[in-house]
């Protein structure tokens, strides 16, 4: 996991590269939330808005408020590089 900052907003984020939970080292906050992967290489994370699906190469982002979002690699790179 790494910390990224954009316009004064700091987030914790990691890129999901597919696979299963047993073969991946997730940040503690994601491990506490992660639901089993459905077998297609994606990761499911529950949020107050419902379960979000993290596809291969997407970033799972946790804001300081605890809000969790999913961004494509292109969007994340454009926002936090």
Secondary structure, DSSP 8 states (H G I E B T S, - for coil): -EEEEETTEEEEEEE--SS-GGG----HHHHHHEE---SSS-EEEEETTEEEEE-TT-EEEEETTS-EEEE-HHHHHHHH-
